[in-house]
């Protein structure tokens, strides 16, 4: 019996406002089919969870938050995941930031990569959220009730897409890499059989990474101020909203990278730790056993004990 | 007393030879040009480039090839930088490429610094497979 093995298959496409790369090494006979399924996972999550389409399942549920809405599985999973993340992070992760983002002028896709973006908006926080978010979830009917405040599922949606794509690629070959605009998932011991080497981008914009991580199986996510920052009415803001202030987080951190088996959890905690800020990140990461690496406003790089074993190279500091 | 300079006699002979040959050469050249002008070059069969629509697979392959090239160059730079940092003039071993085109491995212990969890590396960043950062 001869088994045909294709060395490598790579698919590149755009989804969720970023370039997505799916790579399978030592691809098996089912790899092409798995790649199609993985790509569809991104497309389904984007269609269900985008806030830029008033007809998406999320935006229909947002339009009447007190009513129950039957939604596609991807939207249900994202809402359920967000609710779990809200509890796990003691409210640091809070998806009820949509109206704040709109108030800050981020009510449409903005050309962040083409230079400094200047917009107008009310510029004021929509509201400061202090009560816990307890959305209604009915798994049997796959229905959700989001509540009074409109919800944004952008970040967790991407983590979910990576998770679903990883499942689709699980048996596709000797290993895989999913790279989706900062969120990654890898399986196997990599092309050179010594792991997947993932560079942590310099949040200041430098061309060299600030660290290189060696990952065998699992997810990786980074929350950073590098791209989605802009000026509203002349005031600098960014997309990571601190639910305690209802404004862009000002905790003294430029980026946080987290490794976790689950790409959704990596995404959630990278955001929550950045919002927690410089003074709280080290004890919080230690307390929760998180593998985290961060860069502060002064360009200093630090990491948790859980992360140390994964760091194979580290810059002296960020620029 | 009359003085004869032999030199003076030789030079006029040489000039007159050139003067005699020049019209003949010019006529021959002119004739060639005139003939060429009346005779277009024969058509030479050259293979036409194959034209076909670029498919998604082609695009993905191009991107993949470029990614490999970037990865290969990064590894080479890392290898060179490591050797420079080690005080060597040239790489200890050449960077090799894999036949399957996947990220080419640089020699262990040569291009890639050993993991040093708490030591800040003074070398250039090693080659990577992916990047995590802002989206």
Boltz contact constraints between the chains, C-beta under 6 A:
constraints:
  - contact:
      token1: [A, 7]
      token2: [B, 100]
      max_distance: 6.0
  - contact:
      token1: [A, 8]
      token2: [B, 102]
      max_distance: 6.0
  - contact:
      token1: [A, 10]
      token2: [B, 60]
      max_distance: 6.0
  - contact:
      token1: [A, 10]
      token2: [B, 64]
      max_distance: 6.0
  - contact:
      token1: [A, 11]
      token2: [B, 60]
      max_distance: 6.0
  - contact:
      token1: [A, 12]
      token2: [B, 60]
      max_distance: 6.0
  - contact:
      token1: [A, 12]
      token2: [B, 63]
      max_distance: 6.0
  - contact:
      token1: [A, 18]
      token2: [B, 135]
      max_distance: 6.0
  - contact:
      token1: [A, 177]
      token2: [B, 130]
      max_distance: 6.0
  - contact:
      token1: [A, 179]
      token2: [B, 130]
      max_distance: 6.0
  - contact:
      token1: [A, 181]
      token2: [B, 135]
      max_distance: 6.0
  - contact:
      token1: [A, 182]
      token2: [B, 132]
      max_distance: 6.0
  - contact:
      token1: [A, 182]
      token2: [B, 133]
      max_distance: 6.0
  - contact:
      token1: [A, 182]
      token2: [B, 134]
      max_distance: 6.0
  - contact:
      token1: [A, 182]
      token2: [B, 135]
      max_distance: 6.0
  - contact:
      token1: [A, 184]
      token2: [B, 130]
      max_distance: 6.0
  - contact:
      token1: [A, 184]
      token2: [B, 132]
      max_distance: 6.0
  - contact:
      token1: [A, 191]
      token2: [B, 102]
      max_distance: 6.0
  - contact:
      token1: [A, 191]
      token2: [B, 103]
      max_distance: 6.0
  - contact:
      token1: [A, 192]
      token2: [B, 105]
      max_distance: 6.0
  - contact:
      token1: [A, 196]
      token2: [B, 129]
      max_distance: 6.0
  - contact:
      token1: [A, 197]
      token2: [B, 128]
      max_distance: 6.0
  - contact:
      token1: [A, 197]
      token2: [B, 129]
      max_distance: 6.0
  - contact:
      token1: [A, 198]
      token2: [B, 130]
      max_distance: 6.0
  - contact:
      token1: [A, 198]
      token2: [B, 132]
      max_distance: 6.0
  - contact:
      token1: [A, 199]
      token2: [B, 128]
      max_distance: 6.0
  - contact:
      token1: [A, 199]
      token2: [B, 131]
      max_distance: 6.0
  - contact:
      token1: [A, 200]
      token2: [B, 132]
      max_distance: 6.0
  - contact:
      token1: [A, 201]
      token2: [B, 131]
      max_distance: 6.0
  - contact:
      token1: [A, 201]
      token2: [B, 133]
      max_distance: 6.0
  - contact:
      token1: [A, 208]
      token2: [B, 125]
      max_distance: 6.0
  - contact:
      token1: [A, 209]
      token2: [B, 125]
      max_distance: 6.0
  - contact:
      token1: [A, 212]
      token2: [B, 125]
      max_distance: 6.0
  - contact:
      token1: [A, 212]
      token2: [B, 126]
      max_distance: 6.0
  - contact:
      token1: [A, 212]
      token2: [B, 128]
      max_distance: 6.0
  - contact:
      token1: [A, 220]
      token2: [B, 132]
      max_distance: 6.0
  - contact:
      token1: [A, 222]
      token2: [B, 132]
      max_distance: 6.0
  - contact:
      token1: [A, 222]
      token2: [B, 133]
      max_distance: 6.0
  - contact:
      token1: [A, 224]
      token2: [B, 133]
      max_distance: 6.0
  - contact:
      token1: [A, 224]
      token2: [B, 134]
      max_distance: 6.0
  - contact:
      token1: [A, 226]
      token2: [B, 134]
      max_distance: 6.0
  - contact:
      token1: [A, 227]
      token2: [B, 134]
      max_distance: 6.0
  - contact:
      token1: [A, 257]
      token2: [B, 132]
      max_distance: 6.0
  - contact:
      token1: [A, 308]
      token2: [B, 117]
      max_distance: 6.0
  - contact:
      token1: [A, 311]
      token2: [B, 117]
      max_distance: 6.0
  - contact:
      token1: [A, 312]
      token2: [B, 115]
      max_distance: 6.0
  - contact:
      token1: [A, 313]
      token2: [B, 121]
      max_distance: 6.0
  - contact:
      token1: [A, 313]
      token2: [B, 125]
      max_distance: 6.0
  - contact:
      token1: [A, 313]
      token2: [B, 126]
      max_distance: 6.0
  - contact:
      token1: [A, 314]
      token2: [B, 120]
      max_distance: 6.0
  - contact:
      token1: [A, 314]
      token2: [B, 121]
      max_distance: 6.0
  - contact:
      token1: [A, 316]
      token2: [B, 120]
      max_distance: 6.0
